[in-house]
Structures are given as C-alpha cells and as structure tokens.
Amino acid sequence: MNAEKAPPKVLAYSVETNDPEESTIQFATSNAAARRQGADEISTDFSGIVYCRRAHWADPYADQRFIPAKAGAWDSITERAKQIGYTSPRDALADLCRRMGQPVFAEF
C-alpha cells in the first residue's frame, strides 16, 4: 500500500506589529511560515511580529492567494476597533465625534 499524504492545507493568517498600519494577511500552511512571510512583506524581522493569528474569514481566498478589495471590509470591524484600543466600534465612533467637536450620537 503506497498511500500518499495530502499536501498541508493553506490557511489565512493575520500578521501584525505594534503599528496598526503594518498588518497583512498571509496564506501559509503554518503559523511560523505565515509569520516569516509577513515579516518579509512588512520589512521587519521575525521577532518584530507581535501577532500572528488565524484569519478564518479570509480562508475562502486561499486558493486565489489574494483577497478581493470588498471582501471582509466590515467583517472584522469589532476586532479592528479592539486592536486600536477601543472596546467596540461604537466607542471608537464616539471618541472620534468628541475629538471632532460633533454630537456623539445624533437623534432622529
């Protein structure tokens, strides 16, 4: 019996540094591979990567190896708000309104 092993499945990973502008989605077969690829893309070293987490929402695009512009734009808004220090998107919006001198929430 000469059964061949299936190749490892390519999955999506979110690779980030402390700077929210420096983040990328990488498609790889392991966390370590994604971290390495992300470090190369962001132009930092392996230890400069703070987070390398699974990005399940991007898995459907693994075969394409890129994410269409409209895909996931609002899928992770709560996660993104938390990454920049807010507890929810609503808190982020309220803070922005305060900074701009606008009413926090308009009444209709």
TORNU-25187 format. One record per residue: residue number from 0; residue in one letter; y, z, x of N, C-alpha, C in turn. Coordinates in nm, 3 decimals. Example, Ala and Ser with C-alpha at 12.3 -4.5 7.8 and 13.67 -1.06 7.14 Angstrom:
<nodes>
NODE    nr   rest       nc2       nc3       nc1      cac2      cac3      cac1       cc2       cc3       cc1
NODE     0      A    -0.569     0.780     1.319    -0.450     0.780     1.230    -0.330     0.780     1.320
NODE     1      S    -0.225     0.708     1.285    -0.106     0.714     1.367     0.003     0.787     1.290
</nodes>
This chain:
<nodes>
NODE    nr   rest       nc2       nc3       nc1      cac2      cac3      cac1       cc2       cc3       cc1
NODE     0      M    -0.117     0.000     0.083     0.000     0.000     0.000     0.124     0.000     0.089
NODE     1      N     0.209    -0.099     0.070     0.327    -0.115     0.153     0.451    -0.117     0.064
NODE     2      A     0.481    -0.003     0.008     0.597     0.007    -0.081     0.724     0.025     0.001
NODE     3      E     0.822    -0.059    -0.029     0.950    -0.048     0.041     1.041     0.048    -0.034
NODE     4      K     1.117     0.122     0.043     1.213     0.212    -0.018     1.332     0.132    -0.070
NODE     5      A     1.384     0.177    -0.182     1.505     0.114    -0.235     1.622     0.154    -0.146
NODE     6      P     1.716     0.062    -0.127     1.832     0.099    -0.044     1.912     0.211    -0.111
NODE     7      P     1.979     0.293    -0.031     2.059     0.402    -0.089     2.165     0.345    -0.184
NODE     8      K     2.190     0.418    -0.290     2.288     0.374    -0.388     2.429     0.395    -0.336
NODE     9      V     2.514     0.295    -0.353     2.654     0.306    -0.313     2.730     0.375    -0.425
NODE    10      L     2.804     0.480    -0.389     2.879     0.560    -0.485     3.027     0.565    -0.445
NODE    11      A     3.110     0.606    -0.538     3.255     0.616    -0.512     3.292     0.758    -0.471
NODE    12      Y     3.380     0.768    -0.372     3.430     0.896    -0.323     3.582     0.892    -0.313
NODE    13      S     3.647     1.002    -0.348     3.791     1.016    -0.331     3.813     1.088    -0.199
NODE    14      V     3.883     1.023    -0.107     3.908     1.078     0.026     4.057     1.107     0.038
NODE    15      E     4.093     1.232     0.071     4.234     1.274     0.069     4.270     1.362     0.187
NODE    16      T     4.399     1.358     0.223     4.455     1.450     0.321     4.546     1.546     0.245
NODE    17      N     4.626     1.627     0.316     4.721     1.716     0.251     4.837     1.640     0.186
NODE    18      D     4.859     1.517     0.228     4.966     1.434     0.172     4.910     1.354     0.055
NODE    19      P     4.960     1.376    -0.068     4.907     1.305    -0.185     4.920     1.153    -0.174
NODE    20      E     5.012     1.106    -0.091     5.028     0.962    -0.074     4.914     0.903     0.011
NODE    21      E     4.849     0.988     0.086     4.739     0.943     0.171     4.606     0.976     0.105
NODE    22      S     4.568     0.896     0.011     4.437     0.913    -0.051     4.380     0.775    -0.077
NODE    23      T     4.250     0.768    -0.084     4.185     0.640    -0.101     4.050     0.661    -0.170
NODE    24      I     4.005     0.560    -0.240     3.870     0.561    -0.296     3.784     0.478    -0.202
NODE    25      Q     3.674     0.535    -0.159     3.581     0.465    -0.071     3.445     0.451    -0.138
NODE    26      F     3.380     0.341    -0.113     3.245     0.320    -0.164     3.149     0.332    -0.046
NODE    27      A     3.056     0.427    -0.058     2.965     0.456     0.053     2.836     0.516    -0.001
NODE    28      T     2.737     0.529     0.087     2.609     0.586     0.048     2.602     0.736     0.070
NODE    29      S     2.704     0.793     0.136     2.706     0.937     0.158     2.849     0.987     0.173
NODE    30      N     2.866     1.117     0.158     2.996     1.180     0.174     3.049     1.157     0.315
NODE    31      A     2.965     1.173     0.414     3.008     1.158     0.554     3.054     1.015     0.583
NODE    32      A     2.982     0.917     0.531     3.021     0.777     0.551     3.155     0.749     0.483
NODE    33      A     3.173     0.801     0.362     3.299     0.781     0.290     3.414     0.847     0.364
NODE    34      R     3.388     0.966     0.417     3.491     1.039     0.492     3.534     0.961     0.616
NODE    35      R     3.437     0.905     0.686     3.467     0.823     0.806     3.548     0.700     0.768
NODE    36      Q     3.503     0.628     0.664     3.573     0.508     0.619     3.715     0.541     0.575
NODE    37      G     3.729     0.651     0.499     3.860     0.693     0.451     3.953     0.729     0.565
NODE    38      A     3.902     0.800     0.664     3.983     0.838     0.781     4.033     0.712     0.852
NODE    39      D     3.948     0.612     0.865     3.990     0.486     0.928     4.100     0.419     0.846
NODE    40      E     4.083     0.414     0.714     4.181     0.347     0.628     4.315     0.420     0.627
NODE    41      I     4.311     0.553     0.626     4.433     0.633     0.623     4.494     0.648     0.763
NODE    42      S     4.422     0.607     0.865     4.465     0.617     1.005     4.479     0.762     1.050
NODE    43      T     4.375     0.838     1.023     4.368     0.975     1.072     4.229     0.996     1.131
NODE    44      D     4.205     1.110     1.190     4.071     1.135     1.243     3.986     1.202     1.135
NODE    45      F     3.858     1.212     1.163     3.761     1.267     1.069     3.802     1.405     1.022
NODE    46      S     3.855     1.488     1.113     3.893     1.625     1.078     4.024     1.631     0.999
NODE    47      G     4.100     1.521     0.993     4.224     1.518     0.918     4.204     1.504     0.769
NODE    48      I     4.081     1.474     0.729     4.049     1.460     0.587     4.027     1.599     0.528
NODE    49      V     4.100     1.631     0.421     4.090     1.762     0.359     3.982     1.762     0.251
NODE    50      Y     3.981     1.657     0.170     3.882     1.648     0.062     3.810     1.515     0.067
NODE    51      C     3.683     1.521     0.040     3.603     1.401     0.018     3.509     1.436    -0.097
NODE    52      R     3.549     1.394    -0.216     3.474     1.430    -0.337     3.427     1.305    -0.410
NODE    53      R     3.324     1.323    -0.487     3.274     1.212    -0.570     3.380     1.172    -0.672
NODE    54      A     3.396     1.044    -0.690     3.487     0.989    -0.791     3.400     0.913    -0.892
NODE    55      H     3.337     0.988    -0.979     3.242     0.930    -1.074     3.303     0.818    -1.158
NODE    56      W     3.430     0.831    -1.194     3.494     0.732    -1.278     3.499     0.594    -1.211
NODE    57      A     3.492     0.590    -1.077     3.501     0.463    -1.005     3.364     0.403    -0.973
NODE    58      D     3.255     0.473    -1.003     3.121     0.421    -0.975     3.093     0.282    -1.034
NODE    59      P     3.142     0.251    -1.154     3.114     0.118    -1.208     3.167     0.003    -1.122
NODE    60      Y     3.258     0.032    -1.031     3.318    -0.071    -0.946     3.253    -0.080    -0.808
NODE    61      A     3.148    -0.005    -0.786     3.083    -0.001    -0.653     3.032    -0.138    -0.611
NODE    62      D     2.980    -0.216    -0.704     2.930    -0.349    -0.669     3.043    -0.443    -0.629
NODE    63      Q     3.161    -0.422    -0.685     3.276    -0.507    -0.653     3.345    -0.464    -0.523
NODE    64      R     3.329    -0.337    -0.488     3.393    -0.277    -0.370     3.545    -0.273    -0.379
NODE    65      F     3.599    -0.286    -0.499     3.741    -0.265    -0.522     3.758    -0.220    -0.667
NODE    66      I     3.871    -0.160    -0.696     3.898    -0.110    -0.829     4.011    -0.192    -0.889
NODE    67      P     3.989    -0.251    -1.006     4.097    -0.327    -1.069     4.219    -0.237    -1.093
NODE    68      A     4.337    -0.294    -1.087     4.461    -0.217    -1.096     4.469    -0.128    -1.220
NODE    69      K     4.424    -0.175    -1.333     4.437    -0.096    -1.456     4.327     0.008    -1.472
NODE    70      A     4.221    -0.002    -1.396     4.108     0.090    -1.411     4.146     0.229    -1.365
NODE    71      G     4.119     0.327    -1.446     4.137     0.467    -1.407     4.280     0.512    -1.393
NODE    72      A     4.376     0.432    -1.435     4.516     0.472    -1.418     4.546     0.605    -1.485
NODE    73      W     4.486     0.631    -1.599     4.511     0.757    -1.669     4.387     0.844    -1.673
NODE    74      D     4.277     0.801    -1.613     4.153     0.878    -1.619     4.164     1.013    -1.549
NODE    75      S     4.241     1.018    -1.443     4.242     1.141    -1.365     4.381     1.203    -1.358
NODE    76      I     4.461     1.186    -1.462     4.597     1.240    -1.459     4.597     1.392    -1.447
NODE    77      T     4.502     1.458    -1.512     4.494     1.603    -1.501     4.459     1.644    -1.359
NODE    78      E     4.363     1.575    -1.299     4.324     1.604    -1.161     4.441     1.579    -1.067
NODE    79      R     4.514     1.470    -1.087     4.626     1.438    -1.001     4.737     1.544    -1.013
NODE    80      A     4.763     1.590    -1.135     4.864     1.694    -1.154     4.823     1.821    -1.079
NODE    81      K     4.696     1.855    -1.083     4.648     1.974    -1.012     4.659     1.957    -0.861
NODE    82      Q     4.638     1.834    -0.812     4.647     1.808    -0.669     4.788     1.831    -0.616
NODE    83      I     4.888     1.809    -0.701     5.025     1.827    -0.654     5.083     1.962    -0.696
NODE    84      G     4.995     2.053    -0.741     5.034     2.191    -0.761     5.063     2.236    -0.902
NODE    85      Y     5.037     2.152    -1.000     5.061     2.191    -1.140     4.928     2.223    -1.207
NODE    86      T     4.935     2.302    -1.314     4.811     2.337    -1.384     4.770     2.230    -1.484
NODE    87      S     4.866     2.148    -1.527     4.835     2.041    -1.622     4.944     1.934    -1.615
NODE    88      P     4.918     1.815    -1.670     5.021     1.711    -1.674     5.144     1.757    -1.752
NODE    89      R     5.123     1.839    -1.855     5.235     1.890    -1.934     5.328     1.975    -1.848
NODE    90      D     5.272     2.058    -1.760     5.354     2.139    -1.670     5.433     2.051    -1.573
NODE    91      A     5.370     1.945    -1.525     5.437     1.853    -1.434     5.555     1.785    -1.505
NODE    92      L     5.532     1.741    -1.628     5.639     1.678    -1.705     5.753     1.775    -1.733
NODE    93      A     5.719     1.898    -1.770     5.821     1.999    -1.797     5.906     2.025    -1.672
NODE    94      D     5.842     2.034    -1.557     5.915     2.057    -1.432     6.007     1.939    -1.401
NODE    95      L     5.958     1.819    -1.420     6.039     1.700    -1.396     6.161     1.700    -1.488
NODE    96      C     6.141     1.731    -1.616     6.253     1.735    -1.711     6.357     1.838    -1.668
NODE    97      R     6.312     1.956    -1.626     6.404     2.060    -1.581     6.485     2.013    -1.460
NODE    98      R     6.416     1.950    -1.366     6.484     1.902    -1.245     6.587     1.793    -1.277
NODE    99      M     6.559     1.713    -1.379     6.649     1.605    -1.418     6.758     1.652    -1.513
NODE   100      G     6.752     1.781    -1.553     6.852     1.835    -1.643     6.835     1.786    -1.786
NODE   101      Q     6.714     1.747    -1.821     6.685     1.696    -1.955     6.615     1.802    -2.037
NODE   102      P     6.624     1.793    -2.172     6.547     1.886    -2.254     6.398     1.873    -2.219
NODE   103      V     6.332     1.986    -2.212     6.193     1.983    -2.170     6.106     1.904    -2.268
NODE   104      F     6.115     1.933    -2.394     6.036     1.858    -2.490     6.125     1.823    -2.609
NODE   105      A     6.133     1.698    -2.637     6.216     1.651    -2.749     6.148     1.685    -2.880
NODE   106      E     6.228     1.723    -2.976     6.175     1.749    -3.110     6.199     1.627    -3.196
NODE   107      F     6.100     1.588    -3.271     6.113     1.469    -3.356     6.128     1.509    -3.499
</nodes>
